[in-house]
Amino acid sequence: MTVPPSLSVDAHNLEDAAQGLIGVMRCASRLVATQRSVDLAGLDHQVGLICAKILDLPLSEGHALRPCLLRALHEADALMQMLTRDRTNLQPEP
């Protein structure tokens, strides 16, 4: 965990949720890289939920989560570039 232990359980839980999204996006990127299709339905809802809950944290706790959120943004951008680049090459799974 990158969040200092002095922060609330909510902040730690939100970091865990963001790390989970990062994992999902990395897995999706690997699948797309091997010409597999991916179903990201609901991912936007999860991102929105995490963002909304972070806004409810005290400002100092929200700031402490910034590095994790920037990593998630980086993964989302990388996945979007890969999906855009490979969009015409994806084949539906049988």
SVG drawing of the C-alpha trace seen along z (x, -y; Angstrom):
<svg xmlns="http://www.w3.org/2000/svg" viewBox="-22 -19 26 39">
<polyline fill="none" stroke="black" stroke-width="0.4" points="0.0,0.0 1.2,-3.5 -1.2,-5.3 0.3,-6.1 -1.1,-3.8 -2.3,-6.9 -5.1,-7.4 -8.6,-6.1 -9.8,-2.7 -11.9,-4.3 -8.8,-5.8 -7.1,-2.4 -10.1,-0.7 -10.3,-3.2 -6.6,-2.7 -7.3,1.0 -10.2,0.5 -8.0,-1.7 -5.3,0.9 -7.9,3.4 -8.9,1.3 -5.3,0.9 -5.0,4.7 -8.1,5.0 -6.8,2.5 -3.4,4.2 -5.0,7.5 -7.2,6.0 -4.1,4.5 -2.4,7.9 -5.5,9.4 -5.8,6.7 -2.1,7.0 -2.7,10.7 -5.6,9.8 -8.3,10.9 -11.5,9.0 -12.3,7.5 -15.5,6.6 -15.0,3.5 -18.7,3.0 -19.1,1.5 -15.5,0.2 -16.6,-3.4 -19.1,-2.9 -16.4,-1.6 -14.1,-4.5 -16.9,-7.0 -17.7,-5.4 -14.1,-5.5 -13.7,-9.2 -17.0,-10.2 -15.9,-8.4 -12.5,-10.1 -14.2,-13.4 -15.9,-12.5 -12.6,-12.0 -10.9,-14.8 -8.7,-16.8 -5.4,-15.5 -6.5,-11.9 -7.6,-12.6 -4.2,-14.2 -2.5,-11.1 -4.3,-9.0 -3.1,-11.1 -0.2,-9.0 -2.4,-5.9 -5.0,-7.8 -2.3,-9.0 -1.1,-5.4 -4.7,-4.4 -5.0,-7.3 -1.8,-6.2 -3.1,-2.7 -6.4,-3.9 -4.6,-6.1 -2.4,-3.2 -5.4,-0.9 -7.3,-3.5 -4.3,-3.9 -4.0,-0.2 -7.8,0.2 -7.8,-2.6 -4.7,-1.3 -5.9,2.3 -9.6,1.7 -9.8,2.9 -7.8,6.0 -9.9,7.4 -11.9,10.6 -14.9,11.6 -14.3,14.7 -16.3,17.8"/>
</svg>
